[in-house]
Amino acid sequence: MRRRLPGLAWLLIAAVALLAPVGCGRLATGPAPKQVIYWTGWSAEEFNTQQRLVDQFNREHPGIQVQMLSQFGNSGYQKVRIAFAGGATPDVMSTIWADELAGYAMRGVLEPLDGYLKRSGRNLERDFTPGVARMLRVRGKVYGLCATTNTSFIAYNKAIFREAGVDPYHPPATIAELDAAARACTVYDRRGSFVRYGFRPGGLALWAYVFGGQWVDPVTGRITADHPGNLAALRWLASYAKKYDLKKMQVFQSTFGSDQTANGPFFVGKVAMWSTGEWAEQFVRRYAPKLEWGWFPLPAPPGGRAGCSSAGGSVFVIPAACKDKEAAWKFLDWFTRAKPVARFCSGIGNVPPVVEAGADPAFQQSALFRFAVNLSRSRNTFGPPGTPIWPTYAREIGRVEGKVMLGGGDPAALLADLQRRMTREQLDAMQDLRG
């Protein structure tokens, strides 16, 4: 007798029959999509904005699936160093700061991108803003791309300018005009304590470029800490320590709230001018929406560089240990094109490093962002120079600045000492890289 199969068994047989391909003895599922592991340094809303772009890429490229993992925080960046040391890297990373790029590139742990760019019809100098393009080259080769950058400029309170007799519609265009505006806007009480100060400059690393200086020779790679332009910038910074009692200024600054709160000194009128970047717009809108304010590029002295700004941020790279570099490049190429870059930067409030993206209405509709985009396109934008010791070098520049501003140190002597120490540091680093 033929036994009757239970109803569930018949259902299972029918399901298998539906899955079986006609004329073939195995399932025709097709090749599995290639997996690309991507480490990002962004978190919170920036991560979510980026995730939406990754999801779009995955929809448009069914043969490649990108999985994004955040390495935000100090422990995450330590994990990056361990991954490079052990060769167990992801396929794409944006967890490298611009000042680290040269060190990783010279160590041979990054894939050069020149060939990929050429095959994809891209040109670094044409596609990217000048400071970013220079920053991404190390010894003549391209080792990374960017999806964001920043700018540096001075915001000013128009009402304070007007009160101090400074034309609010013609902000300072020279160092002399900046100094005069700072002096006019500074107010003391009867005891000689600050009620408001006009401006406190800082950041020798950038101001040196404004004064025509440089930290590394772009042709030879030689350390140039004692460049005349660097010295002129440091002496100008020191002039503020002589004009104003910086100890009193520090006491006054101890009363300041954070720039990311409604008690920020610029928002409440305790300072007339603020060294900042394009992110200032969201804070002013949030914490001081009625503030009458404007902005202007860093003024230059005679013979200096007009329209100076910084460039930097996170750099996207393909590690040399990546096993499927073509798939990794497809994602990296897509993400750093104009439309994804415009979406990402507008979503997180940064300036796009891709020239075409800067023409997007998201940036052109805002007067501040139009200004910031134009500033980012200046030839006088500078990112970290191509030396493996730049993180150490930049820290030591800051220490020299502090010794001059607060300790009364001699600018020429301190820069000469910095020249000797960093030259030796670079020689040691290069010997270590050679191995």
PyMOL commands that set and color helices and strands:
alter all, ss='L'
color gray80, all
select helices_A, chain A and resi 7-19+44-60+74-86+98-106+114-119+124-127+130-135+158-164+175-185+204-210+228-243+246-253+280-287+325-335+338-348+356-359+361-364+367-376+390-405+411-434
alter helices_A, ss='H'
color red, helices_A
select strands_A, chain A and resi 34-40+64-70+92-97+137-138+141-142+153-157+187-188+194-196+273-276+293-296+309-310+314-317+381-382
alter strands_A, ss='S'
color yellow, strands_A
deselect
rebuild
show_as cartoon
